[in-house]
Amino acid sequence: MRSYVLYTAASFAAGFVFGLGLLVAGMANPAKVLAFLDLAGAWDPSLALVMAGAVAVGAVAFAFIKKRSHTLLGAPVLLPNPRRIDRRLILGSLVFGVGWGLAGICPGPALVLAGAGSAKGLAFLAAVIAGNGVFEFFEKRAAAGPARMQSS
Amino acid sequence: MSIAWNAFTPASALIGGAIIGAAVALFVTLNGRIAGVSGILGGLARPRAGDISWRVAFVAGLVAAPLAWGLLAALPEIRVDAGFPALVAAGLLVGVGTRYGGGCTSGHGVCGVSRASPRSIAATVAFMAAGFATVYVVRHLIAQ
């Protein structure tokens, strides 16, 4: 029970610090993100430095945790390890990139915008959640398909 | 290409990026998980017992950050140029694409690249390329 409370608190803290980082970096401002994606316009390279700063710190943490089976709180380390680069990964990422380019918003900043009380941010977030529902619907149907065929 | 030196904010970008990296570090060294926002949020679309509270807590942390910031100082500039129809279309694409792609800018772009995961590097190249192409089409072909 104690560890459950600790994990939940750590999760909140990580999300909170993540949100502060986005605000400091200017990445909660969709106009700034789009200025990075606009290579042919007045290009703002800031986002590249945000990634560089995040990866520099993140790489140290992952190098540390890679050798352990449990975290500092005793939770199991659950790092995904699929290595296949398949059509699903690439097509999904391309579709995500088109949406990102249309709005200048990705899921993290969408939640920060919602917290900032932005009506446009909330509309975007609602659509993301609806999109997740669409994904779940097709996943469920795909999973049920072969099973139905087997039973008949 | 011309660099907008007046808009470029290298110091706050690097510092903000390092803070994001610290959040990723906190999450993986304490909870043992990847701080991938699309996956954490998406997992709530099909909630499973015992798998909900940490997700809700992470999402709540992201939402709480601007609220806490607003108590102490004015929030930094937020400008959303896209209109509501474009935002809804964009959100749907992001909601579907990130789930099929298994991650977004945080899970693949920050965490995956930090781990030198070939899958995440491929995903990051793909969504960056699609983002560049989309903005080019919207701003320089359609808007002309």
Contacts between the chains, C-beta under 8 A, distances in Angstrom:
chain1	res1	chain2	res2	distance
A	4	B	53	7.6
A	6	B	30	7.8
A	7	B	30	7.5
A	7	B	31	5.6
A	7	B	54	5.7
A	8	B	53	5.0
A	8	B	54	5.7
A	8	B	57	4.7
A	9	B	57	7.3
A	10	B	26	6.8
A	10	B	27	7.2
A	10	B	30	4.0
A	10	B	31	5.4
A	11	B	27	7.2
A	11	B	31	5.9
A	11	B	53	7.9
A	11	B	54	4.2
A	11	B	55	7.7
A	11	B	57	3.9
A	11	B	58	4.6
A	11	B	61	7.1
A	12	B	57	4.1
A	12	B	58	6.9
A	12	B	60	6.0
A	12	B	61	4.4
A	12	B	64	7.7
A	13	B	26	6.3
A	13	B	61	6.5
A	14	B	23	5.0
A	14	B	24	7.7
A	14	B	26	4.7
A	14	B	27	3.8
A	14	B	30	7.4
A	14	B	31	7.2
A	14	B	35	6.0
A	14	B	58	6.2
A	14	B	61	6.5
A	15	B	23	7.4
A	15	B	57	6.8
A	15	B	58	3.9
A	15	B	59	6.4
A	15	B	60	6.6
A	15	B	61	2.4
A	15	B	62	4.5
A	15	B	64	7.7
A	15	B	65	7.7
A	16	B	23	7.9
A	16	B	61	3.7
A	16	B	62	7.3
A	16	B	64	5.7
A	16	B	65	5.3
A	16	B	68	7.4
A	17	B	19	6.3
A	17	B	22	5.9
A	17	B	23	3.9
A	17	B	26	6.2
A	17	B	61	7.5
A	17	B	65	7.9
A	18	B	20	5.9
A	18	B	23	3.7
A	18	B	24	7.5
A	18	B	35	6.4
A	18	B	37	7.8
A	18	B	61	6.9
A	18	B	62	6.0
A	18	B	65	7.5
A	18	B	106	7.6
A	19	B	61	6.3
A	19	B	62	4.4
A	19	B	63	7.5
A	19	B	64	7.1
A	19	B	65	2.6
A	19	B	66	6.6
A	20	B	19	5.9
A	20	B	65	5.0
A	20	B	69	6.9
A	21	B	16	5.0
A	21	B	17	7.1
A	21	B	18	7.6
A	21	B	19	3.3
A	21	B	20	3.6
A	21	B	21	7.8
A	21	B	22	7.2
A	21	B	23	5.9
A	22	B	16	6.9
A	22	B	20	6.7
A	22	B	65	7.5
A	23	B	16	7.4
A	23	B	65	6.4
A	23	B	66	6.4
A	23	B	69	5.8
A	23	B	75	7.2
A	23	B	76	5.9
A	24	B	12	5.8
A	24	B	15	5.9
A	24	B	16	3.6
A	24	B	19	5.7
A	25	B	12	6.3
A	25	B	13	5.4
A	25	B	15	7.5
A	25	B	16	2.5
A	25	B	17	5.7
A	25	B	19	7.5
A	25	B	20	6.8
A	26	B	9	5.9
A	26	B	12	6.1
A	26	B	13	6.7
A	26	B	16	6.8
A	26	B	76	6.5
A	27	B	16	6.8
A	28	B	66	7.2
A	28	B	76	7.1
A	28	B	78	6.2
A	29	B	76	6.6
A	29	B	77	5.6
A	29	B	78	5.3
A	29	B	79	6.0
A	30	B	78	7.5
A	30	B	79	6.7
A	30	B	80	5.0
A	30	B	81	7.2
A	30	B	82	7.3
A	31	B	77	7.7
A	31	B	79	3.8
A	31	B	80	7.4
A	31	B	81	6.0
A	32	B	7	7.4
A	34	B	81	7.1
A	34	B	135	6.1
A	35	B	4	6.6
A	35	B	7	5.9
A	37	B	131	4.6
A	37	B	132	5.6
A	37	B	134	7.5
A	37	B	135	4.2
A	38	B	135	4.9
A	38	B	136	7.6
A	38	B	139	5.9
A	39	B	1	5.7
A	39	B	132	5.5
A	39	B	135	7.8
A	39	B	136	7.0
A	40	B	1	6.9
A	40	B	136	5.7
A	40	B	139	7.5
A	40	B	140	5.3
A	41	B	139	6.1
A	41	B	140	7.4
A	42	B	2	6.1
A	42	B	3	7.9
A	42	B	4	3.8
A	42	B	7	6.9
A	43	B	1	5.5
A	43	B	2	6.5
A	43	B	3	5.4
A	43	B	4	6.0
A	44	B	3	7.8
A	44	B	4	5.0
A	44	B	7	4.4
A	44	B	8	5.6
A	45	B	3	6.4
A	45	B	8	6.0
A	46	B	7	7.6
A	46	B	8	5.9
A	46	B	9	5.2
A	46	B	10	7.0
A	46	B	12	7.9
A	46	B	13	4.1
A	47	B	13	7.3
A	49	B	10	5.5
A	49	B	13	3.9
A	49	B	14	5.0
A	49	B	17	6.3
A	50	B	13	4.8
A	50	B	14	7.5
A	50	B	16	5.8
A	50	B	17	3.9
A	50	B	20	7.0
A	51	B	17	6.5
A	51	B	109	6.3
A	51	B	110	6.8
A	51	B	113	7.3
A	52	B	14	7.0
A	52	B	17	6.3
A	53	B	13	6.9
A	53	B	14	4.3
A	53	B	15	6.9
A	53	B	16	7.0
A	53	B	17	2.5
A	53	B	18	4.3
A	53	B	20	7.3
A	53	B	21	6.2
A	54	B	17	4.3
A	54	B	18	7.0
A	54	B	20	4.2
A	54	B	21	4.1
A	54	B	24	6.8
A	54	B	110	4.6
A	54	B	114	7.5
A	55	B	17	7.9
A	55	B	21	6.9
A	55	B	110	6.3
A	55	B	113	5.2
A	55	B	114	4.9
A	56	B	17	7.8
A	56	B	18	7.0
A	56	B	21	6.4
A	57	B	17	7.9
A	57	B	18	5.2
A	57	B	20	7.9
A	57	B	21	2.7
A	57	B	22	5.7
A	57	B	24	7.2
A	57	B	25	5.9
A	58	B	21	4.6
A	58	B	24	4.5
A	58	B	25	6.4
A	58	B	110	5.8
A	58	B	111	6.3
A	58	B	113	7.9
A	58	B	114	3.3
A	58	B	115	8.0
A	59	B	114	4.5
A	59	B	115	7.7
A	59	B	116	7.9
A	60	B	25	7.1
A	61	B	21	7.5
A	61	B	24	6.4
A	61	B	25	3.4
A	61	B	28	5.5
A	61	B	29	5.8
A	61	B	114	7.4
A	62	B	28	6.5
A	62	B	111	7.6
A	62	B	114	5.2
A	62	B	115	4.8
A	64	B	29	6.7
A	65	B	28	5.2
A	65	B	29	5.7
A	65	B	32	7.2
A	66	B	115	7.9
A	70	B	32	7.3
A	71	B	28	7.5
A	71	B	29	5.7
A	71	B	30	5.5
A	71	B	31	6.4
A	71	B	32	4.3
A	72	B	29	5.4
A	72	B	30	5.8
A	73	B	30	4.9
A	73	B	31	7.2
A	75	B	30	7.2
A	75	B	31	5.5
A	75	B	32	4.6
A	76	B	32	5.7
A	77	B	28	7.7
A	77	B	32	4.1
A	78	B	32	5.3
A	78	B	33	5.5
A	79	B	28	7.7
A	79	B	32	7.6
A	79	B	33	8.0
A	79	B	34	6.5
A	79	B	115	7.4
A	80	B	34	6.7
A	80	B	102	7.9
A	82	B	119	6.5
A	83	B	118	6.6
A	83	B	119	6.3
A	84	B	119	7.1
A	85	B	118	6.5
A	85	B	119	5.6
A	85	B	122	4.7
A	88	B	100	5.5
A	88	B	101	7.5
A	88	B	102	7.9
A	89	B	100	7.9
A	89	B	101	5.6
A	89	B	102	6.2
A	89	B	119	6.2
A	89	B	122	6.6
A	89	B	123	5.6
A	89	B	126	7.8
A	90	B	101	7.7
A	90	B	122	6.7
A	90	B	123	7.4
A	90	B	126	5.1
A	91	B	100	6.5
A	91	B	101	7.6
A	92	B	96	7.7
A	92	B	97	5.0
A	92	B	98	7.0
A	92	B	99	7.0
A	92	B	100	2.9
A	92	B	101	2.9
A	92	B	102	6.9
A	92	B	123	7.9
A	93	B	97	6.7
A	93	B	101	3.9
A	93	B	108	7.3
A	93	B	122	7.8
A	93	B	123	4.2
A	93	B	124	7.7
A	93	B	126	3.8
A	93	B	127	4.4
A	93	B	130	7.3
A	94	B	97	7.2
A	94	B	126	5.2
A	94	B	127	6.9
A	94	B	129	7.6
A	94	B	130	4.5
A	95	B	93	5.3
A	95	B	96	6.1
A	95	B	97	3.2
A	95	B	100	6.9
A	95	B	101	7.4
A	95	B	130	7.6
A	96	B	38	8.0
A	96	B	93	6.8
A	96	B	94	5.6
A	96	B	97	3.2
A	96	B	98	4.8
A	96	B	101	5.5
A	96	B	104	6.2
A	96	B	127	5.0
A	96	B	130	7.3
A	97	B	97	7.4
A	97	B	126	6.4
A	97	B	127	3.6
A	97	B	128	6.7
A	97	B	129	6.6
A	97	B	130	2.6
A	97	B	131	4.5
A	97	B	133	7.8
A	97	B	134	6.8
A	98	B	93	5.5
A	98	B	97	7.4
A	98	B	130	5.1
A	98	B	131	7.7
A	98	B	133	7.9
A	98	B	134	5.0
A	99	B	89	7.5
A	99	B	90	4.3
A	99	B	91	6.8
A	99	B	92	7.2
A	99	B	93	3.1
A	99	B	94	3.8
A	99	B	95	8.0
A	99	B	97	6.1
A	100	B	90	7.5
A	100	B	94	6.3
A	100	B	105	7.5
A	100	B	127	6.4
A	100	B	130	7.5
A	100	B	131	4.8
A	100	B	134	7.6
A	101	B	130	6.5
A	101	B	131	4.1
A	101	B	132	7.3
A	101	B	133	7.1
A	101	B	134	2.8
A	101	B	135	4.8
A	101	B	138	7.1
A	102	B	82	6.4
A	102	B	86	5.5
A	102	B	87	7.9
A	102	B	89	6.5
A	102	B	90	3.9
A	102	B	93	7.2
A	102	B	134	6.0
A	102	B	138	6.9
A	103	B	80	7.5
A	103	B	82	4.9
A	103	B	86	6.7
A	103	B	87	5.4
A	103	B	90	3.7
A	103	B	91	7.1
A	103	B	94	7.7
A	104	B	80	7.5
A	104	B	81	7.6
A	104	B	82	7.2
A	105	B	80	7.6
A	105	B	87	7.7
A	105	B	90	7.0
A	105	B	91	7.8
A	105	B	94	7.5
A	106	B	37	7.6
A	106	B	38	7.8
A	106	B	94	6.5
A	106	B	104	5.1
A	106	B	105	4.6
A	106	B	106	7.7
A	107	B	37	4.1
A	107	B	38	4.5
A	107	B	41	5.8
A	107	B	94	6.7
A	107	B	98	6.5
A	107	B	104	5.2
A	107	B	105	7.8
A	107	B	106	7.3
A	108	B	37	4.2
A	108	B	62	6.3
A	108	B	104	7.6
A	108	B	105	6.9
A	108	B	106	5.3
A	110	B	91	7.6
A	110	B	94	7.9
A	111	B	37	7.0
A	111	B	41	7.5
A	111	B	59	6.0
A	111	B	62	3.9
A	111	B	63	5.3
A	112	B	62	5.8
A	112	B	63	7.4
A	112	B	65	6.0
A	112	B	66	5.4
A	113	B	66	7.9
A	113	B	78	6.6
A	113	B	80	7.6
A	114	B	63	5.8
A	115	B	62	6.9
A	115	B	63	3.8
A	115	B	64	6.4
A	115	B	65	6.4
A	115	B	66	4.2
A	115	B	67	5.4
A	116	B	66	4.0
A	116	B	70	7.4
A	116	B	75	5.8
A	116	B	78	6.0
A	118	B	78	6.0
A	118	B	80	6.6
A	120	B	80	4.2
A	120	B	82	7.3
A	120	B	84	7.0
A	120	B	87	5.6
A	121	B	78	7.8
A	121	B	80	6.9
A	123	B	84	5.6
A	123	B	87	5.1
A	123	B	88	6.1
A	123	B	91	7.2
A	124	B	87	4.6
A	124	B	88	7.5
A	124	B	90	6.5
A	124	B	91	4.3
A	124	B	94	7.8
A	125	B	91	6.9
A	126	B	88	7.9
A	126	B	91	6.9
A	127	B	87	6.8
A	127	B	88	4.5
A	127	B	89	7.6
A	127	B	90	7.2
A	127	B	91	2.5
A	127	B	92	4.9
A	127	B	94	7.7
A	127	B	95	6.4
A	128	B	41	7.3
A	128	B	91	4.6
A	128	B	92	7.7
A	128	B	94	5.3
A	128	B	95	4.0
A	129	B	41	7.5
A	129	B	45	7.1
A	129	B	95	6.6
A	130	B	91	7.3
A	130	B	92	6.2
A	130	B	95	6.3
A	131	B	91	6.4
A	131	B	92	4.4
A	131	B	93	7.0
A	131	B	94	6.4
A	131	B	95	1.8
A	131	B	96	4.4
A	131	B	97	7.8
A	131	B	99	7.6
A	132	B	41	7.1
A	132	B	42	4.7
A	132	B	45	4.1
A	132	B	95	4.8
A	132	B	96	7.8
A	132	B	99	6.1
A	133	B	45	5.8
A	133	B	95	7.8
A	134	B	92	7.2
A	134	B	95	7.0
A	134	B	96	5.5
A	135	B	42	7.3
A	135	B	45	7.5
A	135	B	95	7.0
A	135	B	96	5.3
A	135	B	99	4.0
A	135	B	100	6.7
A	136	B	45	5.0
A	136	B	46	5.3
A	136	B	99	8.0
